[in-house]
Amino acid sequence: MEYVNGMRAGALSSVTWTKSRHSNATGNCVELAALPGGRVAVRNSRDPLGPALIYTREEIAAFVAGARDGDFDAVLD
């Protein structure tokens, strides 16, 4: 299977989706899934069959490191 940005998350039926333990009961969260070959899919938990964004492991690692360091805190202000 070819993994491309915007593909339907519902087409990724063989993956396990994970969401943050910080997610709330209203479903305001994103979910991630490891894909074969090392890529990572991201989807909106409120639209589990909707589009998925596909990233490399390096891209996700850079984002997580930036989030840990507070690089994106201004977005929430």
PyMOL Python script that loads the backbone (N, CA, C, O; Angstrom):
from pymol import cmd

cmd.read_pdbstr("""\
ATOM      1  N   MET A   1       0.839  -1.180   0.000  1.00  0.00           N
ATOM      2  CA  MET A   1       0.000   0.000   0.000  1.00  0.00           C
ATOM      3  C   MET A   1       0.883   1.242   0.000  1.00  0.00           C
ATOM      4  O   MET A   1       1.901   1.296   0.689  1.00  0.00           O
ATOM      5  N   GLU A   2       0.478   2.234  -0.780  1.00  0.00           N
ATOM      6  CA  GLU A   2       1.187   3.509  -0.796  1.00  0.00           C
ATOM      7  C   GLU A   2       0.503   4.450   0.187  1.00  0.00           C
ATOM      8  O   GLU A   2      -0.720   4.593   0.170  1.00  0.00           O
ATOM      9  N   TYR A   3       1.296   5.092   1.044  1.00  0.00           N
ATOM     10  CA  TYR A   3       0.770   6.014   2.039  1.00  0.00           C
ATOM     11  C   TYR A   3       1.009   7.444   1.573  1.00  0.00           C
ATOM     12  O   TYR A   3       2.152   7.854   1.369  1.00  0.00           O
ATOM     13  N   VAL A   4      -0.079   8.205   1.404  1.00  0.00           N
ATOM     14  CA  VAL A   4       0.025   9.575   0.924  1.00  0.00           C
ATOM     15  C   VAL A   4      -0.788  10.502   1.821  1.00  0.00           C
ATOM     16  O   VAL A   4      -1.798  10.097   2.397  1.00  0.00           O
ATOM     17  N   ASN A   5      -0.337  11.753   1.931  1.00  0.00           N
ATOM     18  CA  ASN A   5      -1.072  12.744   2.707  1.00  0.00           C
ATOM     19  C   ASN A   5      -2.487  12.888   2.184  1.00  0.00           C
ATOM     20  O   ASN A   5      -2.719  12.943   0.976  1.00  0.00           O
ATOM     21  N   GLY A   6      -3.427  12.947   3.112  1.00  0.00           N
ATOM     22  CA  GLY A   6      -4.818  13.141   2.754  1.00  0.00           C
ATOM     23  C   GLY A   6      -5.574  11.860   2.456  1.00  0.00           C
ATOM     24  O   GLY A   6      -6.779  11.899   2.205  1.00  0.00           O
ATOM     25  N   MET A   7      -4.886  10.720   2.480  1.00  0.00           N
ATOM     26  CA  MET A   7      -5.601   9.470   2.260  1.00  0.00           C
ATOM     27  C   MET A   7      -6.576   9.241   3.408  1.00  0.00           C
ATOM     28  O   MET A   7      -6.377   9.771   4.501  1.00  0.00           O
ATOM     29  N   ARG A   8      -7.593   8.485   3.181  1.00  0.00           N
ATOM     30  CA  ARG A   8      -8.585   8.198   4.200  1.00  0.00           C
ATOM     31  C   ARG A   8      -7.980   7.354   5.321  1.00  0.00           C
ATOM     32  O   ARG A   8      -7.388   6.303   5.077  1.00  0.00           O
ATOM     33  N   ALA A   9      -8.139   7.834   6.549  1.00  0.00           N
ATOM     34  CA  ALA A   9      -7.650   7.083   7.702  1.00  0.00           C
ATOM     35  C   ALA A   9      -8.343   5.726   7.777  1.00  0.00           C
ATOM     36  O   ALA A   9      -7.764   4.752   8.257  1.00  0.00           O
ATOM     37  N   GLY A  10      -9.575   5.669   7.303  1.00  0.00           N
ATOM     38  CA  GLY A  10     -10.303   4.404   7.291  1.00  0.00           C
ATOM     39  C   GLY A  10      -9.643   3.345   6.426  1.00  0.00           C
ATOM     40  O   GLY A  10      -9.876   2.153   6.627  1.00  0.00           O
ATOM     41  N   ALA A  11      -8.827   3.758   5.471  1.00  0.00           N
ATOM     42  CA  ALA A  11      -8.106   2.807   4.615  1.00  0.00           C
ATOM     43  C   ALA A  11      -6.924   2.180   5.350  1.00  0.00           C
ATOM     44  O   ALA A  11      -6.333   1.212   4.871  1.00  0.00           O
ATOM     45  N   LEU A  12      -6.584   2.731   6.508  1.00  0.00           N
ATOM     46  CA  LEU A  12      -5.459   2.221   7.295  1.00  0.00           C
ATOM     47  C   LEU A  12      -5.978   1.273   8.369  1.00  0.00           C
ATOM     48  O   LEU A  12      -5.701   1.453   9.555  1.00  0.00           O
ATOM     49  N   SER A  13      -6.722   0.276   7.950  1.00  0.00           N
ATOM     50  CA  SER A  13      -7.409  -0.615   8.885  1.00  0.00           C
ATOM     51  C   SER A  13      -6.485  -1.549   9.654  1.00  0.00           C
ATOM     52  O   SER A  13      -6.887  -2.092  10.684  1.00  0.00           O
ATOM     53  N   SER A  14      -5.280  -1.746   9.190  1.00  0.00           N
ATOM     54  CA  SER A  14      -4.391  -2.700   9.858  1.00  0.00           C
ATOM     55  C   SER A  14      -3.457  -2.044  10.877  1.00  0.00           C
ATOM     56  O   SER A  14      -2.564  -2.710  11.400  1.00  0.00           O
ATOM     57  N   VAL A  15      -3.645  -0.748  11.172  1.00  0.00           N
ATOM     58  CA  VAL A  15      -2.774  -0.057  12.116  1.00  0.00           C
ATOM     59  C   VAL A  15      -3.478   0.136  13.454  1.00  0.00           C
ATOM     60  O   VAL A  15      -4.701   0.032  13.550  1.00  0.00           O
ATOM     61  N   THR A  16      -2.691   0.416  14.474  1.00  0.00           N
ATOM     62  CA  THR A  16      -3.235   0.694  15.799  1.00  0.00           C
ATOM     63  C   THR A  16      -3.084   2.179  16.078  1.00  0.00           C
ATOM     64  O   THR A  16      -1.973   2.707  16.096  1.00  0.00           O
ATOM     65  N   TRP A  17      -4.201   2.845  16.296  1.00  0.00           N
ATOM     66  CA  TRP A  17      -4.205   4.282  16.574  1.00  0.00           C
ATOM     67  C   TRP A  17      -4.030   4.512  18.062  1.00  0.00           C
ATOM     68  O   TRP A  17      -4.594   3.792  18.887  1.00  0.00           O
ATOM     69  N   THR A  18      -3.239   5.529  18.398  1.00  0.00           N
ATOM     70  CA  THR A  18      -2.962   5.882  19.792  1.00  0.00           C
ATOM     71  C   THR A  18      -3.231   7.362  19.990  1.00  0.00           C
ATOM     72  O   THR A  18      -2.862   8.189  19.155  1.00  0.00           O
ATOM     73  N   LYS A  19      -3.889   7.697  21.123  1.00  0.00           N
ATOM     74  CA  LYS A  19      -4.073   9.110  21.435  1.00  0.00           C
ATOM     75  C   LYS A  19      -3.452   9.416  22.787  1.00  0.00           C
ATOM     76  O   LYS A  19      -3.221   8.522  23.601  1.00  0.00           O
ATOM     77  N   SER A  20      -3.192  10.673  23.007  1.00  0.00           N
ATOM     78  CA  SER A  20      -2.538  11.121  24.227  1.00  0.00           C
ATOM     79  C   SER A  20      -3.403  10.855  25.443  1.00  0.00           C
ATOM     80  O   SER A  20      -4.629  10.922  25.364  1.00  0.00           O
ATOM     81  N   ARG A  21      -2.780  10.556  26.554  1.00  0.00           N
ATOM     82  CA  ARG A  21      -3.510  10.413  27.817  1.00  0.00           C
ATOM     83  C   ARG A  21      -4.030  11.765  28.285  1.00  0.00           C
ATOM     84  O   ARG A  21      -4.833  11.831  29.216  1.00  0.00           O
ATOM     85  N   HIS A  22      -3.581  12.842  27.652  1.00  0.00           N
ATOM     86  CA  HIS A  22      -4.056  14.191  27.972  1.00  0.00           C
ATOM     87  C   HIS A  22      -5.326  14.548  27.192  1.00  0.00           C
ATOM     88  O   HIS A  22      -5.881  15.630  27.384  1.00  0.00           O
ATOM     89  N   SER A  23      -5.782  13.669  26.333  1.00  0.00           N
ATOM     90  CA  SER A  23      -7.006  13.925  25.572  1.00  0.00           C
ATOM     91  C   SER A  23      -8.185  14.007  26.526  1.00  0.00           C
ATOM     92  O   SER A  23      -8.185  13.395  27.594  1.00  0.00           O
ATOM     93  N   ASN A  24      -9.198  14.783  26.119  1.00  0.00           N
ATOM     94  CA  ASN A  24     -10.351  14.918  27.003  1.00  0.00           C
ATOM     95  C   ASN A  24     -11.541  14.117  26.498  1.00  0.00           C
ATOM     96  O   ASN A  24     -11.517  13.566  25.397  1.00  0.00           O
ATOM     97  N   ALA A  25     -12.569  14.061  27.312  1.00  0.00           N
ATOM     98  CA  ALA A  25     -13.738  13.235  27.018  1.00  0.00           C
ATOM     99  C   ALA A  25     -14.534  13.717  25.806  1.00  0.00           C
ATOM    100  O   ALA A  25     -15.305  12.941  25.242  1.00  0.00           O
ATOM    101  N   THR A  26     -14.372  14.958  25.396  1.00  0.00           N
ATOM    102  CA  THR A  26     -15.116  15.467  24.243  1.00  0.00           C
ATOM    103  C   THR A  26     -14.456  15.105  22.916  1.00  0.00           C
ATOM    104  O   THR A  26     -14.971  15.454  21.854  1.00  0.00           O
ATOM    105  N   GLY A  27     -13.335  14.417  22.969  1.00  0.00           N
ATOM    106  CA  GLY A  27     -12.692  13.949  21.749  1.00  0.00           C
ATOM    107  C   GLY A  27     -11.848  14.970  21.037  1.00  0.00           C
ATOM    108  O   GLY A  27     -11.584  14.824  19.844  1.00  0.00           O
ATOM    109  N   ASN A  28     -11.413  16.008  21.737  1.00  0.00           N
ATOM    110  CA  ASN A  28     -10.560  17.024  21.123  1.00  0.00           C
ATOM    111  C   ASN A  28      -9.110  16.556  21.131  1.00  0.00           C
ATOM    112  O   ASN A  28      -8.309  16.984  21.962  1.00  0.00           O
ATOM    113  N   CYS A  29      -8.793  15.682  20.204  1.00  0.00           N
ATOM    114  CA  CYS A  29      -7.430  15.166  20.175  1.00  0.00           C
ATOM    115  C   CYS A  29      -7.093  14.652  18.775  1.00  0.00           C
ATOM    116  O   CYS A  29      -7.952  14.519  17.903  1.00  0.00           O
ATOM    117  N   VAL A  30      -5.834  14.377  18.610  1.00  0.00           N
ATOM    118  CA  VAL A  30      -5.374  13.706  17.406  1.00  0.00           C
ATOM    119  C   VAL A  30      -4.873  12.330  17.807  1.00  0.00           C
ATOM    120  O   VAL A  30      -4.537  12.096  18.967  1.00  0.00           O
ATOM    121  N   GLU A  31      -4.826  11.440  16.863  1.00  0.00           N
ATOM    122  CA  GLU A  31      -4.329  10.090  17.090  1.00  0.00           C
ATOM    123  C   GLU A  31      -3.210   9.808  16.104  1.00  0.00           C
ATOM    124  O   GLU A  31      -3.222  10.297  14.975  1.00  0.00           O
ATOM    125  N   LEU A  32      -2.250   9.020  16.540  1.00  0.00           N
ATOM    126  CA  LEU A  32      -1.117   8.650  15.705  1.00  0.00           C
ATOM    127  C   LEU A  32      -1.064   7.139  15.549  1.00  0.00           C
ATOM    128  O   LEU A  32      -1.492   6.390  16.428  1.00  0.00           O
ATOM    129  N   ALA A  33      -0.532   6.706  14.413  1.00  0.00           N
ATOM    130  CA  ALA A  33      -0.351   5.281  14.151  1.00  0.00           C
ATOM    131  C   ALA A  33       0.969   5.067  13.422  1.00  0.00           C
ATOM    132  O   ALA A  33       1.288   5.784  12.473  1.00  0.00           O
ATOM    133  N   ALA A  34       1.723   4.087  13.868  1.00  0.00           N
ATOM    134  CA  ALA A  34       2.951   3.703  13.173  1.00  0.00           C
ATOM    135  C   ALA A  34       2.561   2.929  11.914  1.00  0.00           C
ATOM    136  O   ALA A  34       1.714   2.036  11.957  1.00  0.00           O
ATOM    137  N   LEU A  35       3.183   3.281  10.805  1.00  0.00           N
ATOM    138  CA  LEU A  35       2.924   2.608   9.538  1.00  0.00           C
ATOM    139  C   LEU A  35       4.097   1.710   9.171  1.00  0.00           C
ATOM    140  O   LEU A  35       5.225   1.965   9.591  1.00  0.00           O
ATOM    141  N   PRO A  36       3.847   0.669   8.399  1.00  0.00           N
ATOM    142  CA  PRO A  36       4.953  -0.139   7.912  1.00  0.00           C
ATOM    143  C   PRO A  36       5.948   0.746   7.156  1.00  0.00           C
ATOM    144  O   PRO A  36       5.543   1.638   6.411  1.00  0.00           O
ATOM    145  N   GLY A  37       7.212   0.509   7.340  1.00  0.00           N
ATOM    146  CA  GLY A  37       8.236   1.297   6.667  1.00  0.00           C
ATOM    147  C   GLY A  37       8.694   2.496   7.470  1.00  0.00           C
ATOM    148  O   GLY A  37       9.563   3.242   7.017  1.00  0.00           O
ATOM    149  N   GLY A  38       8.129   2.700   8.655  1.00  0.00           N
ATOM    150  CA  GLY A  38       8.628   3.738   9.544  1.00  0.00           C
ATOM    151  C   GLY A  38       7.904   5.070   9.521  1.00  0.00           C
ATOM    152  O   GLY A  38       8.245   5.954  10.306  1.00  0.00           O
ATOM    153  N   ARG A  39       6.927   5.247   8.663  1.00  0.00           N
ATOM    154  CA  ARG A  39       6.195   6.515   8.648  1.00  0.00           C
ATOM    155  C   ARG A  39       5.147   6.524   9.757  1.00  0.00           C
ATOM    156  O   ARG A  39       4.877   5.496  10.378  1.00  0.00           O
ATOM    157  N   VAL A  40       4.558   7.702   9.999  1.00  0.00           N
ATOM    158  CA  VAL A  40       3.565   7.869  11.046  1.00  0.00           C
ATOM    159  C   VAL A  40       2.355   8.581  10.465  1.00  0.00           C
ATOM    160  O   VAL A  40       2.493   9.600   9.787  1.00  0.00           O
ATOM    161  N   ALA A  41       1.168   8.046  10.729  1.00  0.00           N
ATOM    162  CA  ALA A  41      -0.076   8.668  10.288  1.00  0.00           C
ATOM    163  C   ALA A  41      -0.688   9.440  11.454  1.00  0.00           C
ATOM    164  O   ALA A  41      -0.586   9.019  12.606  1.00  0.00           O
ATOM    165  N   VAL A  42      -1.327  10.576  11.147  1.00  0.00           N
ATOM    166  CA  VAL A  42      -2.001  11.399  12.143  1.00  0.00           C
ATOM    167  C   VAL A  42      -3.425  11.643  11.652  1.00  0.00           C
ATOM    168  O   VAL A  42      -3.642  11.986  10.490  1.00  0.00           O
ATOM    169  N   ARG A  43      -4.399  11.460  12.556  1.00  0.00           N
ATOM    170  CA  ARG A  43      -5.794  11.717  12.194  1.00  0.00           C
ATOM    171  C   ARG A  43      -6.511  12.465  13.312  1.00  0.00           C
ATOM    172  O   ARG A  43      -6.054  12.477  14.455  1.00  0.00           O
ATOM    173  N   ASN A  44      -7.618  13.077  12.980  1.00  0.00           N
ATOM    174  CA  ASN A  44      -8.483  13.761  13.933  1.00  0.00           C
ATOM    175  C   ASN A  44      -9.373  12.694  14.570  1.00  0.00           C
ATOM    176  O   ASN A  44     -10.055  11.953  13.862  1.00  0.00           O
ATOM    177  N   SER A  45      -9.371  12.611  15.897  1.00  0.00           N
ATOM    178  CA  SER A  45     -10.153  11.573  16.567  1.00  0.00           C
ATOM    179  C   SER A  45     -11.653  11.747  16.361  1.00  0.00           C
ATOM    180  O   SER A  45     -12.402  10.775  16.463  1.00  0.00           O
ATOM    181  N   ARG A  46     -12.104  12.958  16.076  1.00  0.00           N
ATOM    182  CA  ARG A  46     -13.536  13.189  15.828  1.00  0.00           C
ATOM    183  C   ARG A  46     -13.955  12.751  14.430  1.00  0.00           C
ATOM    184  O   ARG A  46     -15.149  12.665  14.143  1.00  0.00           O
ATOM    185  N   ASP A  47     -12.995  12.475  13.563  1.00  0.00           N
ATOM    186  CA  ASP A  47     -13.281  12.051  12.192  1.00  0.00           C
ATOM    187  C   ASP A  47     -12.383  10.866  11.849  1.00  0.00           C
ATOM    188  O   ASP A  47     -11.506  10.979  10.993  1.00  0.00           O
ATOM    189  N   PRO A  48     -12.599   9.726  12.514  1.00  0.00           N
ATOM    190  CA  PRO A  48     -11.675   8.600  12.362  1.00  0.00           C
ATOM    191  C   PRO A  48     -11.601   8.000  10.968  1.00  0.00           C
ATOM    192  O   PRO A  48     -10.654   7.277  10.658  1.00  0.00           O
ATOM    193  N   LEU A  49     -12.569   8.282  10.136  1.00  0.00           N
ATOM    194  CA  LEU A  49     -12.522   7.774   8.760  1.00  0.00           C
ATOM    195  C   LEU A  49     -12.063   8.838   7.782  1.00  0.00           C
ATOM    196  O   LEU A  49     -11.896   8.565   6.593  1.00  0.00           O
ATOM    197  N   GLY A  50     -11.857  10.059   8.282  1.00  0.00           N
ATOM    198  CA  GLY A  50     -11.457  11.186   7.446  1.00  0.00           C
ATOM    199  C   GLY A  50     -10.011  11.116   7.017  1.00  0.00           C
ATOM    200  O   GLY A  50      -9.393  10.054   7.084  1.00  0.00           O
ATOM    201  N   PRO A  51      -9.458  12.242   6.573  1.00  0.00           N
ATOM    202  CA  PRO A  51      -8.102  12.257   6.040  1.00  0.00           C
ATOM    203  C   PRO A  51      -7.035  12.025   7.107  1.00  0.00           C
ATOM    204  O   PRO A  51      -7.207  12.389   8.271  1.00  0.00           O
ATOM    205  N   ALA A  52      -5.951  11.423   6.692  1.00  0.00           N
ATOM    206  CA  ALA A  52      -4.785  11.222   7.555  1.00  0.00           C
ATOM    207  C   ALA A  52      -3.599  11.955   6.936  1.00  0.00           C
ATOM    208  O   ALA A  52      -3.415  11.958   5.719  1.00  0.00           O
ATOM    209  N   LEU A  53      -2.812  12.568   7.791  1.00  0.00           N
ATOM    210  CA  LEU A  53      -1.557  13.162   7.339  1.00  0.00           C
ATOM    211  C   LEU A  53      -0.452  12.153   7.601  1.00  0.00           C
ATOM    212  O   LEU A  53      -0.435  11.495   8.641  1.00  0.00           O
ATOM    213  N   ILE A  54       0.459  12.036   6.664  1.00  0.00           N
ATOM    214  CA  ILE A  54       1.530  11.043   6.750  1.00  0.00           C
ATOM    215  C   ILE A  54       2.859  11.762   6.907  1.00  0.00           C
ATOM    216  O   ILE A  54       3.202  12.628   6.104  1.00  0.00           O
ATOM    217  N   TYR A  55       3.605  11.401   7.943  1.00  0.00           N
ATOM    218  CA  TYR A  55       4.894  12.035   8.242  1.00  0.00           C
ATOM    219  C   TYR A  55       5.981  10.980   8.367  1.00  0.00           C
ATOM    220  O   TYR A  55       5.704   9.804   8.605  1.00  0.00           O
ATOM    221  N   THR A  56       7.223  11.422   8.202  1.00  0.00           N
ATOM    222  CA  THR A  56       8.355  10.535   8.490  1.00  0.00           C
ATOM    223  C   THR A  56       8.562  10.503  10.001  1.00  0.00           C
ATOM    224  O   THR A  56       8.067  11.370  10.721  1.00  0.00           O
ATOM    225  N   ARG A  57       9.285   9.510  10.469  1.00  0.00           N
ATOM    226  CA  ARG A  57       9.612   9.438  11.904  1.00  0.00           C
ATOM    227  C   ARG A  57      10.411  10.666  12.329  1.00  0.00           C
ATOM    228  O   ARG A  57      10.236  11.172  13.437  1.00  0.00           O
ATOM    229  N   GLU A  58      11.274  11.136  11.460  1.00  0.00           N
ATOM    230  CA  GLU A  58      12.096  12.303  11.776  1.00  0.00           C
ATOM    231  C   GLU A  58      11.241  13.563  11.934  1.00  0.00           C
ATOM    232  O   GLU A  58      11.498  14.384  12.815  1.00  0.00           O
ATOM    233  N   GLU A  59      10.239  13.711  11.092  1.00  0.00           N
ATOM    234  CA  GLU A  59       9.344  14.865  11.205  1.00  0.00           C
ATOM    235  C   GLU A  59       8.561  14.834  12.514  1.00  0.00           C
ATOM    236  O   GLU A  59       8.422  15.859  13.181  1.00  0.00           O
ATOM    237  N   ILE A  60       8.054  13.668  12.877  1.00  0.00           N
ATOM    238  CA  ILE A  60       7.319  13.537  14.142  1.00  0.00           C
ATOM    239  C   ILE A  60       8.256  13.768  15.321  1.00  0.00           C
ATOM    240  O   ILE A  60       7.875  14.429  16.288  1.00  0.00           O
ATOM    241  N   ALA A  61       9.466  13.239  15.258  1.00  0.00           N
ATOM    242  CA  ALA A  61      10.432  13.431  16.347  1.00  0.00           C
ATOM    243  C   ALA A  61      10.751  14.914  16.532  1.00  0.00           C
ATOM    244  O   ALA A  61      10.861  15.385  17.664  1.00  0.00           O
ATOM    245  N   ALA A  62      10.901  15.652  15.430  1.00  0.00           N
ATOM    246  CA  ALA A  62      11.173  17.088  15.518  1.00  0.00           C
ATOM    247  C   ALA A  62       9.982  17.823  16.126  1.00  0.00           C
ATOM    248  O   ALA A  62      10.169  18.733  16.935  1.00  0.00           O
ATOM    249  N   PHE A  63       8.773  17.445  15.752  1.00  0.00           N
ATOM    250  CA  PHE A  63       7.584  18.077  16.319  1.00  0.00           C
ATOM    251  C   PHE A  63       7.476  17.801  17.816  1.00  0.00           C
ATOM    252  O   PHE A  63       7.237  18.720  18.600  1.00  0.00           O
ATOM    253  N   VAL A  64       7.648  16.552  18.214  1.00  0.00           N
ATOM    254  CA  VAL A  64       7.557  16.195  19.634  1.00  0.00           C
ATOM    255  C   VAL A  64       8.624  16.931  20.444  1.00  0.00           C
ATOM    256  O   VAL A  64       8.339  17.427  21.534  1.00  0.00           O
ATOM    257  N   ALA A  65       9.832  17.003  19.927  1.00  0.00           N
ATOM    258  CA  ALA A  65      10.901  17.733  20.624  1.00  0.00           C
ATOM    259  C   ALA A  65      10.538  19.210  20.763  1.00  0.00           C
ATOM    260  O   ALA A  65      10.750  19.799  21.823  1.00  0.00           O
ATOM    261  N   GLY A  66       9.998  19.807  19.717  1.00  0.00           N
ATOM    262  CA  GLY A  66       9.585  21.201  19.779  1.00  0.00           C
ATOM    263  C   GLY A  66       8.449  21.421  20.772  1.00  0.00           C
ATOM    264  O   GLY A  66       8.433  22.419  21.492  1.00  0.00           O
ATOM    265  N   ALA A  67       7.499  20.487  20.810  1.00  0.00           N
ATOM    266  CA  ALA A  67       6.396  20.598  21.777  1.00  0.00           C
ATOM    267  C   ALA A  67       6.930  20.500  23.203  1.00  0.00           C
ATOM    268  O   ALA A  67       6.513  21.259  24.077  1.00  0.00           O
ATOM    269  N   ARG A  68       7.842  19.576  23.434  1.00  0.00           N
ATOM    270  CA  ARG A  68       8.450  19.452  24.767  1.00  0.00           C
ATOM    271  C   ARG A  68       9.172  20.725  25.182  1.00  0.00           C
ATOM    272  O   ARG A  68       9.129  21.118  26.348  1.00  0.00           O
ATOM    273  N   ASP A  69       9.826  21.358  24.240  1.00  0.00           N
ATOM    274  CA  ASP A  69      10.605  22.570  24.523  1.00  0.00           C
ATOM    275  C   ASP A  69       9.755  23.836  24.576  1.00  0.00           C
ATOM    276  O   ASP A  69      10.266  24.911  24.890  1.00  0.00           O
ATOM    277  N   GLY A  70       8.463  23.720  24.271  1.00  0.00           N
ATOM    278  CA  GLY A  70       7.583  24.885  24.331  1.00  0.00           C
ATOM    279  C   GLY A  70       7.579  25.729  23.067  1.00  0.00           C
ATOM    280  O   GLY A  70       7.050  26.840  23.075  1.00  0.00           O
ATOM    281  N   ASP A  71       8.155  25.232  21.987  1.00  0.00           N
ATOM    282  CA  ASP A  71       8.257  26.016  20.750  1.00  0.00           C
ATOM    283  C   ASP A  71       6.891  26.432  20.186  1.00  0.00           C
ATOM    284  O   ASP A  71       6.810  27.414  19.449  1.00  0.00           O
ATOM    285  N   PHE A  72       5.840  25.718  20.514  1.00  0.00           N
ATOM    286  CA  PHE A  72       4.523  25.985  19.935  1.00  0.00           C
ATOM    287  C   PHE A  72       3.550  26.581  20.936  1.00  0.00           C
ATOM    288  O   PHE A  72       2.367  26.725  20.629  1.00  0.00           O
ATOM    289  N   ASP A  73       4.013  26.926  22.109  1.00  0.00           N
ATOM    290  CA  ASP A  73       3.131  27.452  23.155  1.00  0.00           C
ATOM    291  C   ASP A  73       2.381  28.705  22.707  1.00  0.00           C
ATOM    292  O   ASP A  73       1.238  28.910  23.114  1.00  0.00           O
ATOM    293  N   ALA A  74       2.996  29.536  21.888  1.00  0.00           N
ATOM    294  CA  ALA A  74       2.364  30.778  21.437  1.00  0.00           C
ATOM    295  C   ALA A  74       1.108  30.512  20.610  1.00  0.00           C
ATOM    296  O   ALA A  74       0.226  31.368  20.538  1.00  0.00           O
ATOM    297  N   VAL A  75       1.017  29.369  20.001  1.00  0.00           N
ATOM    298  CA  VAL A  75      -0.161  29.028  19.203  1.00  0.00           C
ATOM    299  C   VAL A  75      -1.396  28.940  20.096  1.00  0.00           C
ATOM    300  O   VAL A  75      -2.510  29.191  19.637  1.00  0.00           O
ATOM    301  N   LEU A  76      -1.209  28.589  21.353  1.00  0.00           N
ATOM    302  CA  LEU A  76      -2.334  28.424  22.281  1.00  0.00           C
ATOM    303  C   LEU A  76      -2.688  29.687  23.017  1.00  0.00           C
ATOM    304  O   LEU A  76      -3.682  29.715  23.744  1.00  0.00           O
ATOM    305  N   ASP A  77      -1.901  30.745  22.853  1.00  0.00           N
ATOM    306  CA  ASP A  77      -2.170  32.013  23.556  1.00  0.00           C
ATOM    307  C   ASP A  77      -3.264  32.798  22.895  1.00  0.00           C
ATOM    308  O   ASP A  77      -3.611  33.884  23.358  1.00  0.00           O
TER     309      ASP A  77
END
""", "prot")
cmd.dss("prot")
cmd.show_as("cartoon", "prot")
cmd.util.cbc("prot")
cmd.orient("prot")
